[in-house]
Amino acid sequence: MWALNTLSSNPFWTQFDGNFIIDEDGIYGTKGVANFRNTPGGRNSSAGWVDSNGDFWLFGGKTGTGNNTAINTYFTDLWKYDFSN
C-alpha cells in the first residue's frame, strides 16, 4: 500500500504496508472471507478509490513493466481494504 504525501512542496510516494517485491504473487485465501494475510500482490495500472464508508477498493491491474504482453498478467479482480480493522 502506498500513500502520496501532498503536504510537501515536492510531493512524494511512501510505501507503508504490503510487499516490497515487484510482481509478487497475491495471496487469495477463501473468496468472501476477510483475512489480514490476503493481498493482491505486486501490480500496476490498477484503479483505486475510497467509498463513502472510507473503505479503499482496488480493481484490476497487471504485472510486468514492459510492452511484451506475453510476460504480462492482467487482472480483473476486486479487492476491499477496510481501514477500521
JOVENUR-V229571 format. One record per backbone hydrogen bond with DSSP energy under -1.0 kcal/mol. NH is the residue of the N-H (numbers start at 1). CO is the residue of the C=O. If there is no record, write none. Layout:
NH:CO / NH:CO
This chain:
3:14 / 5:12 / 12:5 / 14:3 / 16:1 / 17:1 / 24:21 / 27:39 / 33:30 / 38:35 / 39:27 / 42:24 / 44:62 / 47:59 / 49:57 / 51:55 / 54:51 / 56:81 / 57:49 / 58:79 / 59:47 / 60:77 / 62:44 / 63:73 / 69:67 / 71:68 / 75:61 / 79:58 / 81:56 / 85:82
